[in-house]
Amino acid sequence: MKDARGSTLVEALVATVILTTGLLTMAELVRVATATNTVARNGTLAGFLAEQKIEQLRALAWEFDASGMPVSDVSTDTAVQPESPSGGTGLQSSPLSLQQNTPGFVDHVDGGGRIVGRGAQPPLAAVYTRRWSIEPMPSSAGPAVLIQVLVTSVRNRGRADQGAVTRLPGEARLATLKVRKPR
């Protein structure tokens, strides 16, 4: 029986261990790729929501009229869709509104980008909280305001929810300067 060919039990076990290791490694790679894709998707949506709010605030009046008098929109409500010409805060100063949910400078958005609330507490449907601040620049910089938008997930952010405005993975923070221009 010297010509008998086949696998021994040890060879079968080694092959099984190699196959199992390969399958477990592939499963871990799929898990990591899925988690990375989720963070990237959330970051992209947060960036889009921040850019949307920046553009909405930049469109508000902050200029000089024909006689040289400053014109500032301080009443447009940008925390509703579509925005309302009154009942809001427009470009009013709000230097600390990035640290906490400040009515008039916050809205809560669902996963599809629709505003579902605008109070201090996010509603159950909210996925993101979008805060913005308007800060006048020192007079040496000219007639300008700094507009900042921070989009965070509604989940507990740990230390970042205690007054810090740190951007965590999957979140977005944008800033722009709006300078008063003649009409």
MORA-V364547 format. One record per backbone hydrogen bond with DSSP energy under -1.0 kcal/mol. CO is the residue of the C=O (numbers start at 0). NH is the residue of the N-H. E is the energy in kcal/mol with one decimal. If there is no record, write none. Layout:
CO NH E
CO NH E
//
This chain:
7 11 -2.0
8 12 -2.2
9 13 -2.4
10 14 -2.3
11 15 -2.0
12 16 -2.4
13 17 -2.4
14 18 -2.4
15 19 -2.7
16 20 -2.5
17 21 -2.2
18 22 -2.4
19 23 -2.6
20 24 -2.3
21 25 -2.2
22 26 -2.3
23 27 -2.2
24 28 -2.2
25 29 -2.2
26 30 -2.1
27 31 -2.6
28 32 -2.6
29 33 -2.3
30 34 -2.3
31 35 -2.6
32 36 -2.4
33 37 -2.0
34 38 -2.2
35 39 -2.4
36 40 -2.6
37 41 -2.6
38 42 -2.5
39 43 -2.3
40 44 -2.5
41 45 -2.6
42 46 -2.4
43 47 -2.3
44 48 -2.6
45 49 -2.4
46 50 -2.5
47 51 -2.4
48 52 -1.9
49 53 -2.5
50 54 -2.5
51 55 -1.9
52 56 -2.5
53 57 -2.6
54 58 -1.3
56 59 -1.1
60 72 -2.7
62 70 -3.7
63 182 -1.2
64 67 -2.0
68 64 -3.1
70 62 -2.3
72 90 -3.3
74 87 -2.9
75 89 -2.4
76 83 -1.7
83 76 -3.1
88 91 -2.4
93 96 -1.6
95 98 -1.1
101 104 -2.9
104 131 -2.0
106 129 -3.2
107 115 -3.3
107 116 -1.2
108 126 -3.2
108 127 -2.6
109 112 -1.9
113 109 -2.6
116 107 -3.4
122 125 -1.6
126 153 -2.2
127 108 -2.7
128 151 -2.7
129 106 -2.1
130 149 -2.9
132 147 -2.2
133 93 -3.1
134 145 -3.4
137 140 -2.2
138 141 -1.4
141 143 -1.5
142 179 -3.3
143 136 -2.6
144 177 -2.9
145 134 -2.3
146 175 -2.5
147 132 -2.3
148 173 -2.4
149 130 -2.8
150 171 -2.1
151 128 -2.9
156 159 -1.5
157 160 -1.7
158 161 -1.8
167 170 -1.9
171 150 -3.1
173 148 -2.8
175 146 -3.1
177 144 -2.4
180 63 -2.5
//
